Amino acid sequence: MWENPNPKYLKMELFDVYPLMDITPVAAHGCYITDQDGVEYLDLYGGHAVISIGHSHPHYIRRISDQLERIGFYSNSVINPLQRELAHKLGEMSGLEDYQLFLCNSGAEANENALKLASFATGKGRVIAFSKAFHGRTSAAVGVTDNENIRAAINQGQQVTFLPMNDASLVEKELAAGEVCAVIIEGIQGIGGVHVPDVAFMQDLEKLCHRYNCKLVLDEIQSGYGRSGRFFAFQEANIKPDIITTAKGMANGFPIGGVLISPDIQPRHGMLGATFGGNYLACAAGLAVLEVIEDENLIENACKTGAYLDDELGKISGIKDVRGRGLMIGLEFEDDVKSLRTRLLKEKHIFTGVSSTNIIRLLPPLSLQRGQADVFLEAFAGLLAP
Ligand SMILES: Cc1ncc(COP(=O)(O)O)c(C=O)c1O
């Protein structure tokens, strides 16, 4: 019998890339998570803006379970009516009925396809992105992400110019230099620290992209699907981007990504593709999310509860800046927030997110109720009181 000469390798271990919170969730309902000791936590992080309709929503469970009983997967070589149903519902609810939908599996993959599409459509290869941008970790997506630490040598080939946000004259200068296929921008910058681009800047970007035959790509992966209090955050500026990418909140945790493509970009067979993209279960999950958002007026709730939180947080002293829109809120502090977040978690049983070292990010389910917001406000004010 074969004997392993190095027993150290007997058990496969995980590739250790994630700094972990010392919590093991075993159940979750609505805006709450329960750990293995039965402790309940208020979830203001939503697994990184993913939980849009609340954990374990009964309609969501039913729709996915029913679908699984019938057919869970087949490849994109057959007709899957759920894909068209999802596209129709998404078009109707976002007000973008004239767009086309390409389905994939994650945010990075959506951006990868969006940039490729912009390059196909214009025949050009340079991209303009913005300081502090995060667009994902795959090749083209990480190339337009403003973080040297996550870019490997193999990702250095991309032709990208990073510019400061909200300066349209710099964008025009770069476009005039030629060969730019895409300008990519987040609807609201997430990982960069919840920075909302100026409405006038977004409108300038739309005009400039048309003038220089370049595609405006709106990354709504974190800010979309109702989080900002509108279906997509860019809709505040009343513009029509050429390409919009979505993922996180789209299926409440079931892996999915989407690229919404304006009608003047023509598809051709083989141009894009993905084995798992738009599978039956992903579509059922995506439809369930849209149905719950509609039935429970969750976009209106995100707008109202977000405005309430914003007002009340503005009254708490010790916070340097409160920014964002709807239920995408950044709380900037002078100092590191690590111990504040740990105390929120361990003493108050509240999950929050973070950006950089000094910004707390709130990305709760869009179903967060005012009473739950009050639980957080009281706990937070208590921890910040001198
Ligand atoms: C704005 C934005 N774009 C893209 C991504 C990448 O998404 P994924 O992790 O699904 O690849 C993220 C993830 O945090 C994001 O916040």
The ligand as an SDF file (V2000), in Angstrom:
LIG
                    3D

 16 16  0  0  0  0  0  0  0  0999 V2000
  -18.1450   47.8190   -7.2010 C   0  0  0  0  0  0  0  0  0  0  0  0
  -17.6900   46.3970   -7.2920 C   0  0  0  0  0  0  0  0  0  0  0  0
  -17.3840   45.8850   -8.4960 N   0  0  0  0  0  0  0  0  0  0  0  0
  -16.9990   44.6050   -8.6390 C   0  0  0  0  0  0  0  0  0  0  0  0
  -16.8890   43.7700   -7.5460 C   0  0  0  0  0  0  0  0  0  0  0  0
  -16.4480   42.3310   -7.7410 C   0  0  0  0  0  0  0  0  0  0  0  0
  -17.5030   41.4630   -7.5160 O   0  0  0  0  0  0  0  0  0  0  0  0
  -17.2310   39.8940   -7.2600 P   0  0  0  0  0  0  0  0  0  0  0  0
  -16.5740   39.7800   -5.9300 O   0  0  0  0  0  0  0  0  0  0  0  0
  -18.5920   39.2730   -7.3210 O   0  0  0  0  0  0  0  0  0  0  0  0
  -16.3430   39.4290   -8.3640 O   0  0  0  0  0  0  0  0  0  0  0  0
  -17.1870   44.2630   -6.2780 C   0  0  0  0  0  0  0  0  0  0  0  0
  -17.0410   43.4000   -5.0840 C   0  0  0  0  0  0  0  0  0  0  0  0
  -16.9180   43.8320   -3.9640 O   0  0  0  0  0  0  0  0  0  0  0  0
  -17.5940   45.6120   -6.1400 C   0  0  0  0  0  0  0  0  0  0  0  0
  -17.8850   46.1280   -4.9450 O   0  0  0  0  0  0  0  0  0  0  0  0
  1  2  1  0
  2  3  1  0
  2 15  2  0
  3  4  2  0
  4  5  1  0
  5  6  1  0
  5 12  2  0
  6  7  1  0
  7  8  1  0
  8  9  2  0
  8 10  1  0
  8 11  1  0
 12 13  1  0
 12 15  1  0
 13 14  2  0
 15 16  1  0
M  END
$$$$
